[in-house]
Amino acid sequence: MVISKNQLHIVSFDVPYPPNYGGVIDVFYKLKALFDLGIEIYFHTFEYGRGRPKELDELCKYVFYYPRNSSITNVLFKTPYIVKSRSNEELIKNLKRIKAPVLFEGLHTTSPLIMENFEDRKVLVRAHNIEHLYYDGLAKSANRIDKKIFFKTEAKKLRAYESILDKADTILTISPSEHDYFRNRYIGKAVYIPVFHPNNKVKKLSKKGDFALYHGDLRVADNIKAVHFLIDVFKQLDYELVIASSFINKTIINEISIHEKMRFVKIENQNQLQDLFEKTHINVLPTFQKTGIKLKLINTLFNGRFCLVTSKMVEDTGLEKLCEIGRTKEEFTQKVYELIHTDYVDDLVKEREKVLKPFNIYENAQKIIDLLF
């Protein structure tokens, strides 16, 4: 079979619509950009709770859905749980039946490479993280012993499993620091392709907003730790803090409810988050885990005013100059005081436009097309 010049398999770890958390945002807007540039996509995804949205049908030649095997017995295997639970023979058959290049989204989806080499077409893997380091970080942030053990064990398995990337033609890295890691370990395979996102231009906003905002998935241990840090900072400040998430964490809601100047907002859709950005003066995004570039940081820099972060959010990203950095609780508190009384001016917008130029999603999608064909 002759490989078409415009056909591509994409294998996703989760249904990427709605694009409402980090990993699937990158998947969805990459998919959309490739579609807009004329690529015919056979989309394969594991469905375990997010449904089968019609929006994917509009962007793909065909969408294949597979169940994720979430059996606890999968933790007993040598293969990492995030890979083993997505092992599926039907997926391999469908990839072999339609001879087109394959883009695997994350190590999570690479189980077909255990059994097959796919030497008759190009194979790309999107490295969403250095996974064993990411899971080491999750182990440190977890507050339950069973979760710590699971994450630590998974990290060890992922470190060993990562050599599966030897079977890829190209590894699409997601941040400068992670690019260095993969470039040094897989010689000639790493290509830096920045994160995909929904933004076309930096938004111009008025000089002042009304409150500080933190937004993130409150099921993630590092995000929960970040919220506790912010509660500790803002409980001593006479300034409103809004915690926003699409996931309701009752423990956190109860904790902020005792503070007069704090409130929780459930994010139902992207428009609601945009409305919050327009009203926010200081976007507070602490993190205690260094993992590439976080999409919520990119989204905030395109859409919000001031961005106050901890150093691990921006180290080795190239985005340091666009953010205020608080390395300790005391520094973070002092930066909040300063920013409350600082205007968001046009020069800051111009600086963002300059620094964020490499994050043009269509230019980056074209780079992928050039690698494939």
N, C-alpha and C positions, 0 to 999 in steps of 0.2 A: 504493500500500500504506500502511495506517495503521501508525504506529510504536507498538508496545506500550509500556505504561507501565513495564514491568519487564524489558525486554530490553536487553542490552548486548553489543557486541563488545569484547573485550580482545585486543590484539596484543602479544605478548611477544617480546623479543629472544632468549630462551633458555627451555628447559623449566624451570619453576620448582620442580620437585620432584626430589630432596629440596631443601628450602630451606636450603642450606648455604653460601651466600656472599651478600654484601651485596645486590646488585641483585635477585636472585631471591627473597630473603627478603621484600623490600617487595612484589614482585609476588604471591607466593603468599598472604601473609596479608591483602593487600588483596582478592584473589580470594575467599578464604574468608570474610572479613567481609561482602562484598557478597552472597555466596551465603546466608549466615546471615540477612541482612536481606531476603531474598526476591527478589533479582535473578536473572533467567534469563540465563546467560552463554554466548555463543558465543566460545570461546577459540581464538585463533590463535597458534601458536608455532613458532619455528624450532628444529629438532631436529638437533643435530650432536654426538652422543655421550652424551647423558644419558637416552636411551631414551624410552619412552611409558608413564609410570606410570599405573596404574589409579586412583590417588588423584585425578588431575585429572578423570577421568570421573565421579567421585562428586560433584564440585562444579559441573560444567558441563552445559549442555544438549547441547553437541557440542564436541569438540576437533578442530581442524584442525592437521595437522602439515605443515611445509614444509621442504625441504632448504635449508641455507645454502650458497651458492656461494662457497667459500673459495679460488677460483682466484687465483693471484698476479697475474693480469692485471687484476683489479679495482682494483689500486693505480694503474693508469694513467688512470683516469677522474677527471673533475672532482668527481663525487659522492664523499663520504667512503667509505672502505672499509667502515666499520661499517654504512653505509646500503646501499651498492651490493651487498654480499654478501648482503643480506636483501631484495633486490628480487625480487618474484615476481608474475607475472601472475595465477596462480590465487588468490592472496590478494586481489587487487583484485576479481576476479569474485565471490568469496565474500562480501566486504564489501558489494558492490553488490546481490547477490542477496537478502540478508536486511537489510531496512531498519530498522536500529536504531542508536543512538548508538555512537560508536567511541572507545575509550580506547587511544591508542598509548603503549606503555611505552618511553620514551626516544626521542631522535632516531633511534636505531638502526632503529626500525621504521616510520619515516614515509615511506618511498619511495612508498607509494600516493598521498601528497599531491602528489608531483611531477606526476603525470598527472591526478589527480582533485581536485575541490574538496569533494565530499560536502556540497553545499549543502542537501541534503534532510534532514540530521540533524545533531545536535550532534557536534562533534569536540573531544576533550580530549587533551592530550599531557602525560604525566608526565615532568617534567624531573628525571632522576636525578642529573645533574651540570650544571654549565656546561661542556659537553663540550670546548670548545677549551682552556679553562684546565686541565681534567683531563689532557688529552693533552700540553699543555706541561709539566705536572708529571711525567708519565711519561717524557718526553724527558730531563728533568733527572736523574731517578733511574736511567735505563737505563745499563748499563755496557758496552754494545756499540754500536759506531758505526752498524751497520745499523739497530738498534732506535731509536737516537736520531733518525736520519734519517726513519724511518717515522713515529714519533710526532710529530715536528715538522711533517712534511708533512701528516699527518692533522689536526693542530691548525689549520693554515691553512685546510684544506678545510672543517673543521667551523665555523670562524668565519664563513666566507662562506655556508655552507649553513643556518646557524641561522635565517635569515630565513624558512624554510619555516614557522616558527611563526606567521607572519602568517595562515596558513590555518586555524589552530586557533581555536575559540571560547574555550577556557580552557587555561591552562598551570598544571598542578598542581605547585607548587614544593615542595622537600623540606627546606629549611632557611631560617632567617630571612635570612641573608646572601645566599643565592641568590634568595630572594624579592625582595629589593631590586633585584638585578640585572635580573631579568625584568620586574618592575613598572615600572622606569624605561625599558625598551626596548620593551615591548609593552603600551602603555597600556590599562588596563581588562581585561587578559586574565589576569593572574597571581593565583592563589589559593593561599595557604599551606596545604598538607595534610601534616602531619608523617609521618615514616616509619611503615610498618606492620611489625609484629613479633609474636612469639608470646607476649608476656607480658601477664598480666592484673593482676598486683600485684607490689609490691616484696617480695622474699623476706627474711624475718628469719633471720639467721644468728647463730651464737655469736660471742663477742668476738674469738676468735683463729683464724687459719688456719695452714697449715704451710709455705707457700712463695709465691713470686711466679710469676705466670702471664702469658705472652703467647700470644694465639691469633689466627690470621689465615691468609689464603690465601698460601702461600709460592711462588706463581707470579707474584705482583704485585711489581713492582720496589720500590715504597715500603715494602711489608711486609718484603722482604728487607733493605732498608736499615735498617729498624727493628730487626730481629733482630741485625744486626751492631752497632748502637749498644748494644743491651742486653748482648750478649756483652762488649763493652768496659767496660760499667758493672759487671756482676756478677762478672767474673773477679777483681776486687779485693775482693769482698765474701764473707763467710762465711755465705751464705744461698742456699738452693736456688732456681734458676730453671728453670721448665718451659716449653718451647716446644711449642705444640700446633697441629696443622693437619690438615686432611683430605687435604692433598697432601704427598707425600714429596719433600723437596728434599735430595738426597744430599749436596750441598756443605755445606749448613748442618748436617746431621746429623753429618757428619765433623768439622766445626769445633767443635761443642759437645761431641763425644765426648771431647775431650782435657781437658775441665774436669770435675773431680770433682763439683761442685755444680750441674751442668746436665744436663738430659735432654730427650729428644724424646718426645712422645706423639702417635700418630696418632688423630685423631678419626673414629670410625666412625659415630657418630650423636649426636643432640641429648642423649640421656640421659648419654652419656659426658662431654659438655661441662658439663652440669649438675653432675655429680659432681666435676669439676675446680673449678668455681666454689665448691662447698661446702667444699672443702679449701684453697682459695687465701686468703691473707691480703692480698696486694697484687697487683692486676691492673695490669700495666704495659703501656700502650698508646701508645708514642711514634709520631708520624707527622711527616713532613716535607713533607706536601702538604695544603694546605687545600682540602677538597672537601666542603662542606656538613656534614651530620651522618653519621658512620659508624655503621652498624647495630651493629657489634660494641661500640661505646661504649654505645648504648642497652641492648643485651642485658646488658652487664656491670653497668650501673647498676641494672637490675631484679633481677639474680641474684647479684651478687658483693659482696665487702666493699670495701676501699679501691680507688680508681681513680687511678693516677698516670699523667699524660699529659704530652706536650709541648704548648706553647701552640697549635699549629696544629690540634690535635685538637678544641679547644673554643672557639676564637675565634668570636664572633658566633653562638653556638648557643643561648645562654641556659642552658647547663649548666655554666658555669664554676665556680659555687659548690659543685657536687657532686664536684669532682675536685681532687686535688693536682696542681700544675703545676710541672714542672721545665723551665726555658727553656734550660739548658745541661747538658752532661754532669755538671758539678760539682754543680749544683742537683739534678739527677735523683738522683745518688748520695746526697746529703744527705737528700733526701726519703725514700729507701728506708730509710736508717738510722733516721729518725724514726718511720716507719710500722711498722717491725718491733716497736717498743716501745709502740705505741698500740693501745688496744682499740677494736673496732668496736661502738658503743653504739646504743641504741634511738633516741636523738635524731637520729642520722644517717639512720636508716630513715624517720623522720617527715618530715625535710627532703626526702628523695628523693620520697616520696609526693606532697608538695606541688608540687615542681618538675616532676615527670613527669606530672602530671594531663593536660596537653594531648595526651599521646601515647596516649589511649584510642582503640583501633582502630575500635570500633563507632561512636563519635561522629564520627570522621573519615570513615568509610565513608558515614555518613548525609549528611555534607556533600557528598560526590561525587554521591550520589543526588539531592540537592536541586539541584545544578548541572545534572544531566542532564534531570530531569523537572519 
